[in-house]
Every structure is written in structure tokens, then in C-alpha cells.
Amino acid sequence: MLYRQKIWKQSKKNTTLKEILENLDIKVYPIDLREKNKSRKNKKKESAPKQKNLNDKRAREYLRRLINCNFDNSDLVLHLTYRQGEEPKDYDDAKKDIANLIARINRYRKKIGLGNLKYIAVIEGGNGTGKKIHHHLVIDGQLDRDTLEKFWKKGYANSDRLQGNETGFGDLANYISKDPKGNKRWTQSVGLAKPEISVNDNKFSGRKMYNMLTNHPSREELEKMYPGYTLTNYKIVLNEENCGVYMDISMRRIIKNKHWKKE
């Protein structure tokens, strides 16, 4: 059985801390010979899913990687709810409310010499879910929290500083996409950095994968496979339907550069 390694690299430069945080999502899975022959080893950017519906697992994974690539602990998450009488009728109205909010913020930013807001906005609830429509926005931290919250005129606004952990912003992404039964979709600002994908069909053989399944590698052995990175998560399982071995590895590293200038 042939195996493919696919890596999603998420890099975020933080000029305040003068460092780059890199997260790797590594998946190893079986492929057939036809798929191997179509393999391209060159790197490419991950494409956004056609439907940004968070019921889809791939869309939720993409959202998490997108946050990791574009935001850090200097940025904010903004939660918005509606007061009685201000609720939108449906998803389209809720989307217009966010578009109007972003437009107001951008007009203000232009007046004070800032560029347009960098954001990812998730709409949750409505559409027969039994939950009131509300919003979660991950945004850049160039405006202070009090100023930012005043732009929302339809209800309650609360913002918090982003707090990443060893998985980047995996916990945040899980929170804002926590109910896959709900109708959750997102919009985003233009120009966001995308995860970088690389593919290698020669790193793992079938024999090596089955050996790792029966004799789980140590942290040191896994980190030796990806020099310079620290292991944050690891899982390997056997799919009984196709007898293939599937492995997920998460790695991270921090690259320091004391010569960067603050932007």
C-alpha cells in the first residue's frame, strides 16, 4: 500500500515579539498508484472550500488554519448579539449587518490613517436551529476594545484578547464552530494569508506505517522526523474497512529574529 504525507504549514509573523510562529498539520494516509502518478511535490497555497459551511469538517479545519496564519495574541475576538426588536430575519440580513459594521469600522480607520480591517466573521444560529442569530469575529488588534465595541448598534458587543496555546488558535476555532448541527458560515476580508501545502509520496512506506501502528513512536522519534519542531499532538489509527493506516501529527516552532522592525 502506498502512502502520502500532506503538510499544511501555517506561519504568522509577529513583529512586536520579533518572531514567527509556525504550526504544521501533518496527515499521512493511503493512496493508490493512479493518485501517486498525479502527485506534485511543489508547494502550493490551500484553496478555500467552495462552501464555507462549518457543517463540513474540511471547512472547519481550513478555518482553524486560516486563523493561525493571520492572527496572534495581539489581536481580538469580538462577540455580537442582538437586542429584542433588532434581530435579523434570516442569514442574508445578518450578513448585511456584518457588512455594514465592517464598513463603519473601515471608514473610521481610514480617518485615523489605518488600512481596512483584517477579519474572519462567523454567523451562528437561525435557520431552524432554535438559537438566536449572533456573530463571532476574529479581527486585528489595531483599535482598542472600547472603541471597537461602540460600532455595534444593534445589541451587546464584547471583545477579548486572543489567547493562543501550543496548537495556535485551535481552541478558538473549535469554539466559534462548536455546533456542527447549526447553520454556521463565515466571511473574511480580502488578502488573508493562506496555509501552504506540501506533498510527499516517498517519506512513509506501508511497512513503516504498520510498524508505527504497532510500536508507537516516542516524542523524540517524531520530532526527529521534523527537525526544529516540537510535537503538540499525535494520533495513528487503522481503518478496518480498507486496512489502511492513518496518522495525524501536529508540530510547532518559534523562529526568533531580533533584527525585525515593528510595523
N, C-alpha and C positions, 0 to 999 in steps of 0.2 A: 504494500500500500504506500502511495506517495503522500508526502505531507508538505503543506505550505505554511511558512511563517509570514504573518502580516503584522506590521508595526504601524501604529498611529502615534506620531510624535507631536506633543503639544508644548510649545515654547512660549513663555511670557517674559519679556524684558521689563525689569523694574529699575528705572534709573535712580529712584530715591534710595533704594537699598544697594544699587550698583551690582545687580545680579540678574541672572536668567534662571528661571525655574523651568525645568524640563520634566514632563511626565510622559512615560511610554505605556501604551496599551499594546500588549503582545498577544496575539492569538495564533495557535498552531492547530491545524485541522487537516483531515484527509482530502485529497483531490484525485481526480482521475487523470490519465495521460493526456487526454484532449485538453483539459484545463491547464495542465502544465505547459503544453506547447503554446498556449496563448499568453503565458506568463511574461510580464515585463518587469525587469529589475530596476528600471529607472524610478526615481521618486516622483510623486505627484501630490497635488492637494486633494483633500477629501471633498467630494461633492455633497452639497446639501441634499437631503432627501426631498423627493418630489412633493410629498405631502408632509407638511410639518405638523403632523398629528401625533401627540405624545402617547396615543394608544400603541404606537408601533415601537418595539424595543430598539430598533436601529435608530429611530429618530431621537429617542431619549439618550442613547449613547452619544449621538452626534451633538446634542445639546450640551451634554456634560463636557465634551472635548472642546466645544466652541467657547464655553465659559473659561476653561483652563487656558485657552490660547489668548484671551483678550482682557482678562480682569485679574486683579490681585488684591491684596489686603488693604490697599489704599482706596478701593472702590466701594460701592454701596449696593444694597438690595433694598428696593422700595416696594412696600405692600400697600395696595389701594382697595378700599371698599366703598360702597355707595350708601348714602343716607336714604331713608324712606322717601319715595317720590322722585328720586333721581336715577333709579335703576334703568339700565338699558333694556330694550325689548328683546334683543337677541344678540348673537355673536357679532353680526355686522355693525350694530350700534355700539357695542363695546369696543370694537376695533377702531371705530371713528373717534370714540372718546380718547383712546390712547394716542391716535394720530394728532388730535387737537392738543393734547397735553404736550407731546413732543414738540409740536410747532411753537407753542408758547415758550417752552424752555429754550428752544433754539433761538427765538427772537431775542430773548434776554441775554443769552450767551453771546450773541453777535454784538449787542450793545456794549458788553464789557470786554470784548476782544478775544472771546473763546470760539473755537470751532464748534461744529454741530455735536450733539450728544452722541456718545457711543453707548448702545444699549441692546439688550435682549428682553423682550416683553412677552410674558406668558399670560394667556387669558384662561381662567378656570371657572367652571360651574356653568349653569344654564343648560339648555337643550335637554330638559327632562332628567337631569342628574339629581334634582332635589336640593341643589346647592345654589345660593345666590352667586351671580357673576362677580368675580373680583380679579385683581391683577397682581402679578409679581414682575418687577422689572429689575434686572441686573444692569447697573449703569456706572459710568465712570465717576470718579470722586472729585471732579474739579469744582463743583458747587458744594457749599456746606449744607448740612441736612435740613436746617430750619428754612433756608431759602428754597430748597428743592420741594419740601412738603407743601409750601404755600401755593404752588402752582396747581394743585389738585383741588378743584372747587366743588366736587360732587359728593364728598363724603370724608372719610377718615384716611389719612396718609401717615405711614410710619416707615422710617428708614433706619437701617442698621449698617454698620461697617462690615464688609465681607470678612469672614474668618475661615481661611483655608486650613487644611490639615495635610497629612502625608499623602493623601490621594488628590491633592489640589482642592477643587470645589465639588467633589463628588457628592458630599452630603447636601450641599445647597441644591445641586441639580436634582437629586432624589426628592428633596422637599417640594420643589416647585413643580415636579412631575409625579407626585406621590400616588395619585389615584388614577390608574390606567383605565378605569371604567368611565371616568369623566371625559368631557369633551375639552381637551386641552390643546391649544395650538399656540404658536409663537410667531412674533415678528421680530425683525432685527434691523439695526442700522446698516447702511452700506459700508463696504470696505473692511469688514471684520476679518481678522487673520483666520486662516483655516488650518486644521490639523494636516500634517504632512504624512503621507503613506509610503511605505516601502515594502516590497515583497521579495521573499527569498524561498525558492523551492528546493534548496540543497542543504539547508542547515540541519534539518531533522530527518532521519531515516525512520522507517517503520520499526526497525529493531530498537532504535534509541528511544522512541516514544513508548513502546511496551515495557522497556526496562525502567523508564521513569515512572510508569504507571505502577509497577510492582515494587520498585525501590525508590520512593520519593526522594528527589534531590534535596540537599540541605540548602539553607540560605546562601552559604558561601559558594556552593556549586552553581547556583542560579546567578548570583552576582558576577561570578567569573565568566559566564556566558555573555554578559553585557557590562564590560569594564567601565568603571566610573560611576555606575548607577547603584542605587540602594533599593532592595526589594521592599515593596509595600503590600503586595498581595499575590497569591498563587493558588491555582486550582487545576487539577487534572482528573478527567473522568473518562470512563469507557461508555460509548454509545452501543447498547446491546443490539440495536436494530441493524447497524451497518458494521459493527465490530471495530469502529474507528476510535482512536484516542483523541480527545480534545483537551487542549491546555490553554489557560489564561494566566498571563503574568502581568503584573503592574510594577513599574520601576520609576524612580525619580532621581534627579540630581540637581544641585545648585551650582551654577557657574559664577564665580565672583570676578568682578572687573573694577578695580578701584579707580581706573582712569576715565570712566564714563562721566559725562557732564549731565547734570539734571536738566530734563527738558522743560 
